[in-house]
C-alpha cells in the first residue's frame, strides 16, 4: 500500500531531509577548516580547504536529494529535486559585475526547503504521467519549474531573515544585561531553526558585546543539545552536534517546542557574564558560537583572558545545561528526554 501523505507528514519529511542534509554538507568544512587552518598557506591545505568550501556550497543540493529520499523517489527524481533546491537556495547567483556565477555559503535554508517542497509536490502530482519520456519531462517541467519558483521567491523569503535581524538589532539599544539576554535567547532559537545565525549576524553587523551575546547563545544551545543527546542518540549524532550541526535538531523543534526551555535557560545564564565581563565578538563570529571555537577566539582577541574564556564558554554553559536538564525532566516533569531529543532523521 502507498503511504498517505498528510500535510504534517509532508512537513516532517522535508524537515528530516533538511536536517540530515545540513550535517552532510556542513560538517566537512566545520571540522577540516580548523585543522587545515593550522597549516597556513601550504598549497595542499589551501586546496583541501577550498574543496570543503565548495562542498558546503553544495549543501542545498544534498538537502534536496535527501528530501527526495524521504519520499522514496527514484535516483533521477531525487536528482531533479536536489538541483532545484540548489538553484532556489541562492548559494550560487549570477554577478553582473563579474559576468559569472558566484557561489558562497549555503544560501537561504528556508528557500531551499520551499523549492524542494515545490519540486516534490510537482513530482507527486504528476506521478507517472510522463511515461517513457519522464527522463526528459521531469528535468524540464519539474526541475526548471521548481527552480524558477525558488528564484522568484528568494528575495521575499530572505526578507524574513532581514526582518528578524532588524528586530534583534533593536535589542542593542537596551540595558547591557537585558540586551545580552534577549540577543542570546534569539540566537539560541535561530540556531535550531531554518534561519541562518551567520547571515543574521553579518546582515545587522552585530559587534562588541552584542556579538558576544549572540555567539554565546549559539554556544549555549550547542552544549544543551550535546548534554541531552548523550546516551539518547548514537555517538555520531552527538559528535556532529558538537562540531556544528545543531540545525539537525530542527525536526525536534517543530515536533517538541519544549526543547527551547533548557536552551533559553542556559542562554540566559550564560548571557549574564557576557554583559558583566564585556565579552565581545565580531559580525563574523556572532553566528558561529563554539563551532571552530570562533566565538571564544573572538572573545580572546577582544581582551578576555583564556582561562576566563574557558570558564564562560564551556564550564558555565555545561553546568547550566546539566541543571536545566535535571530540572526539566526530573523536577518539573516537562518532558521525557528520549521523546524530545532523539534524532529521528
C-alpha positions as CSV (number, residue, x, y, z in Angstrom):
1,X,0.0,0.0,0.0
2,X,1.2,3.5,-0.8
3,X,1.8,5.8,2.1
4,X,-0.8,8.6,2.6
5,X,1.0,11.9,2.7
6,X,-0.7,14.3,5.1
7,X,0.5,17.9,5.4
8,X,2.1,17.1,8.8
9,X,3.9,14.1,7.4
10,X,5.0,16.1,4.3
11,X,6.5,18.8,6.5
12,X,8.2,16.2,8.7
13,X,9.8,14.6,5.7
14,X,11.0,18.0,4.5
15,X,12.5,18.8,7.9
16,X,14.1,15.4,8.3
17,X,15.8,15.6,4.9
18,X,16.9,19.1,5.6
19,X,18.4,18.1,9.0
20,X,20.4,15.2,7.6
21,X,21.5,17.3,4.5
22,X,22.8,20.0,6.7
23,X,25.0,17.5,8.6
24,X,26.4,16.1,5.4
25,X,27.0,19.4,3.8
26,X,28.4,21.5,6.7
27,X,30.4,19.0,8.8
28,X,33.5,18.6,6.4
29,X,34.2,22.4,6.4
30,X,33.3,22.8,10.1
31,X,35.9,20.2,11.1
32,X,38.6,20.5,8.5
33,X,38.7,24.3,8.3
34,X,40.0,24.4,11.9
35,X,42.6,21.7,11.3
36,X,43.8,22.8,7.9
37,X,44.0,26.4,9.0
38,X,46.9,25.4,11.2
39,X,49.0,24.7,8.1
40,X,48.8,28.4,6.9
41,X,49.5,28.9,3.2
42,X,50.5,25.3,2.5
43,X,49.2,24.7,-1.1
44,X,47.8,21.3,-0.3
45,X,46.0,22.6,2.8
46,X,44.6,25.6,0.9
47,X,43.3,23.4,-1.9
48,X,41.7,21.0,0.5
49,X,40.1,23.9,2.3
50,X,38.7,25.1,-0.9
51,X,37.2,21.7,-1.6
52,X,35.4,21.8,1.7
53,X,34.1,25.2,1.0
54,X,32.7,24.0,-2.4
55,X,31.3,21.0,-0.6
56,X,29.5,23.4,1.7
57,X,28.1,25.5,-1.2
58,X,26.5,22.3,-2.5
59,X,24.7,21.7,0.8
60,X,21.3,22.7,-0.7
61,X,21.7,20.1,-3.4
62,X,22.4,17.5,-0.7
63,X,19.4,18.7,1.2
64,X,17.2,18.4,-1.9
65,X,18.5,14.9,-2.7
66,X,17.9,13.6,0.9
67,X,14.4,15.2,0.9
68,X,13.7,13.2,-2.2
69,X,15.0,10.1,-0.4
70,X,12.5,10.7,2.4
71,X,9.7,10.4,-0.2
72,X,11.2,7.3,-1.7
73,X,11.8,8.9,-5.1
74,X,14.0,7.1,-7.6
75,X,17.5,8.5,-8.2
76,X,16.6,10.6,-11.2
77,X,13.7,12.3,-9.4
78,X,15.9,12.8,-6.4
79,X,18.5,14.5,-8.6
80,X,15.9,16.8,-10.0
81,X,14.8,17.9,-6.5
82,X,18.5,18.3,-5.5
83,X,19.4,20.6,-8.4
84,X,16.2,22.6,-8.0
85,X,17.0,23.1,-4.3
86,X,20.5,24.2,-5.1
87,X,19.2,26.8,-7.6
88,X,16.4,28.0,-5.3
89,X,18.8,28.4,-2.3
90,X,20.6,31.3,-3.8
91,X,24.0,29.8,-2.8
92,X,25.0,30.3,-6.4
93,X,24.0,33.6,-8.1
94,X,24.9,35.5,-11.2
95,X,27.1,38.5,-10.6
96,X,26.7,41.2,-13.2
97,X,30.0,42.9,-12.4
98,X,32.0,39.6,-12.6
99,X,29.9,38.4,-15.5
100,X,29.8,34.9,-13.9
101,X,28.0,32.8,-11.4
102,X,29.4,33.3,-7.9
103,X,29.0,30.7,-5.1
104,X,29.2,31.4,-1.4
105,X,27.8,30.0,1.8
106,X,24.8,27.7,1.9
107,X,22.2,30.1,0.6
108,X,18.8,30.5,2.3
109,X,17.8,27.3,4.0
110,X,14.1,28.3,4.2
111,X,14.0,28.9,0.4
112,X,15.9,25.7,-0.1
113,X,13.2,23.8,1.8
114,X,10.4,25.6,-0.1
115,X,11.9,24.9,-3.5
116,X,12.5,21.3,-2.7
117,X,8.9,21.0,-1.4
118,X,7.6,22.5,-4.6
119,X,9.6,20.0,-6.7
120,X,8.5,17.1,-4.6
121,X,4.9,18.3,-4.7
122,X,5.0,18.5,-8.5
123,X,6.5,15.0,-8.7
124,X,3.8,13.6,-6.5
125,X,1.1,15.4,-8.5
126,X,2.5,14.3,-11.9
127,X,3.2,10.8,-10.8
128,X,3.9,8.5,-13.8
129,X,2.1,10.6,-16.4
130,X,5.3,11.4,-18.3
131,X,5.6,7.7,-19.1
132,X,8.6,6.8,-21.3
133,X,9.6,10.5,-21.7
134,X,10.0,11.1,-17.9
135,X,13.7,11.4,-18.2
136,X,13.1,14.5,-20.4
137,X,9.9,15.8,-18.9
138,X,10.9,15.7,-15.2
139,X,14.1,17.9,-15.5
140,X,12.3,20.4,-17.8
141,X,8.9,20.7,-16.1
142,X,9.7,19.9,-12.5
143,X,13.4,20.8,-12.4
144,X,13.4,24.1,-14.0
145,X,9.9,24.9,-13.0
146,X,10.6,24.5,-9.2
147,X,13.9,26.3,-9.7
148,X,12.1,29.2,-11.3
149,X,9.7,29.4,-8.3
150,X,12.6,29.3,-5.9
151,X,14.4,32.1,-7.8
152,X,11.4,34.4,-7.8
153,X,10.6,33.6,-4.1
154,X,14.2,34.1,-3.0
155,X,14.1,37.9,-2.4
156,X,10.8,37.7,-0.4
157,X,11.9,34.7,1.7
158,X,15.3,36.3,2.5
159,X,13.3,39.4,3.6
160,X,12.1,37.3,6.5
161,X,15.7,37.0,7.8
162,X,16.2,40.7,7.3
163,X,13.1,41.5,9.3
164,X,14.2,39.1,12.1
165,X,17.7,40.7,12.0
166,X,16.2,44.2,12.3
167,X,14.1,43.2,15.3
168,X,17.1,41.6,17.0
169,X,19.1,44.8,16.2
170,X,16.7,46.8,18.4
171,X,17.9,44.9,21.4
172,X,21.3,46.6,21.1
173,X,19.7,49.8,22.4
174,X,18.7,48.2,25.7
175,X,20.4,48.0,29.1
176,X,23.5,45.7,28.7
177,X,22.3,42.7,30.7
178,X,18.8,42.7,29.2
179,X,20.3,43.2,25.7
180,X,22.6,40.3,26.2
181,X,19.8,38.0,27.4
182,X,17.5,38.9,24.6
183,X,20.1,38.5,21.9
184,X,21.5,35.3,23.4
185,X,18.0,33.8,23.5
186,X,17.2,34.9,20.0
187,X,20.3,33.2,18.6
188,X,19.7,30.1,20.8
189,X,16.4,29.7,19.0
190,X,17.7,30.6,15.5
191,X,20.5,28.0,15.5
192,X,17.9,25.2,15.6
193,X,15.6,26.9,13.1
194,X,15.9,27.2,9.3
195,X,17.2,30.8,9.8
196,X,21.0,31.2,9.4
197,X,22.6,32.8,12.5
198,X,25.7,33.6,10.5
199,X,23.7,35.5,7.9
200,X,21.8,37.4,10.6
201,X,25.0,38.4,12.4
202,X,26.6,39.7,9.2
203,X,23.4,41.3,7.9
204,X,22.9,43.5,11.0
205,X,26.6,43.9,11.7
206,X,26.4,42.8,15.4
207,X,29.6,43.8,17.1
208,X,31.1,44.1,20.6
209,X,29.1,42.7,23.5
210,X,26.1,42.2,21.3
211,X,28.1,39.9,19.0
212,X,29.5,38.1,22.1
213,X,26.0,37.5,23.4
214,X,24.8,36.2,20.0
215,X,27.8,33.8,19.8
216,X,27.2,32.7,23.5
217,X,23.5,31.9,22.6
218,X,24.6,29.7,19.8
219,X,27.2,28.0,22.0
220,X,24.7,27.6,24.9
221,X,22.3,25.7,22.6
222,X,25.2,23.6,21.3
223,X,26.1,22.4,24.8
224,X,22.4,21.9,25.8
225,X,21.9,19.6,22.7
226,X,25.2,17.7,23.4
227,X,24.3,17.2,27.1
228,X,20.8,16.0,26.2
229,X,21.8,13.9,23.2
230,X,24.4,12.0,25.2
231,X,23.1,8.4,25.8
232,X,19.9,9.3,23.8
233,X,21.4,9.3,20.3
234,X,24.2,7.5,18.6
235,X,27.6,8.9,19.4
236,X,28.0,10.1,15.8
237,X,24.9,12.3,16.1
238,X,26.2,13.9,19.4
239,X,29.6,14.4,17.9
240,X,28.0,16.1,14.8
241,X,26.1,18.4,17.0
242,X,29.2,19.3,18.9
243,X,31.0,20.1,15.7
244,X,28.3,22.4,14.5
245,X,25.3,20.5,13.1
246,X,22.8,22.0,15.6
247,X,20.2,22.5,12.8
248,X,19.8,18.8,12.5
249,X,17.5,19.2,15.5
250,X,15.0,21.3,13.5
251,X,12.5,18.4,13.3
252,X,12.7,18.1,17.1
253,X,12.0,21.8,17.5
254,X,8.9,21.6,15.3
255,X,7.7,18.4,16.9
256,X,8.5,19.3,20.5
257,X,8.9,23.1,21.0
258,X,9.5,22.4,24.7
259,X,13.1,21.8,23.6
260,X,13.6,25.6,23.9
261,X,13.1,25.6,27.7
262,X,16.6,24.3,28.6
263,X,18.1,26.2,25.6
264,X,16.6,29.5,26.8
265,X,17.6,28.8,30.5
266,X,21.2,28.1,29.5
267,X,21.3,31.1,27.1
268,X,20.0,33.4,29.9
269,X,22.5,32.1,32.5
270,X,25.5,32.4,30.1
271,X,24.4,35.9,28.8
272,X,24.8,37.5,32.2
273,X,28.6,37.1,32.3
274,X,28.8,38.4,28.7
275,X,27.4,41.7,29.9
276,X,29.2,41.8,33.2
277,X,32.6,40.9,31.8
278,X,32.0,42.7,28.5
279,X,32.7,39.6,26.4
280,X,32.9,40.8,22.8
281,X,32.7,39.4,19.3
282,X,32.6,40.5,15.7
283,X,29.9,40.3,13.0
284,X,31.5,37.3,11.5
285,X,31.8,35.5,14.9
286,X,28.3,36.2,16.1
287,X,26.6,33.3,14.4
288,X,29.2,30.6,15.0
289,X,29.3,30.2,18.8
290,X,31.6,27.2,19.6
291,X,31.9,26.0,16.0
292,X,35.6,26.0,15.2
293,X,35.9,27.9,18.6
294,X,35.2,31.0,16.6
295,X,33.2,32.7,19.4
296,X,35.8,32.0,22.2
297,X,38.8,33.1,20.0
298,X,36.9,36.3,19.0
299,X,36.4,37.0,22.7
300,X,40.1,36.4,23.5
301,X,41.0,38.7,20.7
302,X,38.7,41.2,22.3
303,X,40.7,41.1,25.5
304,X,39.2,38.1,27.5
305,X,41.7,36.0,29.3
306,X,42.0,32.4,28.0
307,X,41.1,30.9,31.4
308,X,38.1,33.1,31.8
309,X,37.1,32.2,28.2
310,X,37.2,28.5,29.2
311,X,35.0,29.2,32.2
312,X,32.5,31.4,30.4
313,X,32.2,29.4,27.1
314,X,32.5,25.8,28.4
315,X,32.1,25.5,32.2
316,X,29.2,27.8,32.9
317,X,27.1,26.6,29.9
318,X,27.8,22.9,30.8
319,X,26.7,23.4,34.4
320,X,23.6,25.4,33.3
321,X,22.8,22.7,30.7
322,X,23.1,19.9,33.2
323,X,21.0,21.8,35.8
324,X,18.3,22.6,33.2
325,X,18.2,19.0,32.0
326,X,17.7,17.7,35.5
327,X,15.1,20.4,36.4
328,X,13.1,20.0,33.3
329,X,13.0,16.2,33.3
330,X,13.2,15.2,36.9
331,X,11.8,18.1,38.9
332,X,9.3,19.8,36.7
333,X,8.4,16.8,34.5
334,X,8.2,19.0,31.5
335,X,9.3,16.2,29.1
336,X,10.9,12.9,28.6
337,X,14.4,13.4,27.2
338,X,14.1,10.5,24.8
339,X,11.0,11.9,23.2
340,X,12.3,15.5,22.9
341,X,16.0,15.0,21.9
342,X,16.1,11.7,20.0
343,X,17.1,12.4,16.4
344,X,14.7,10.6,14.0
345,X,16.2,11.7,10.7
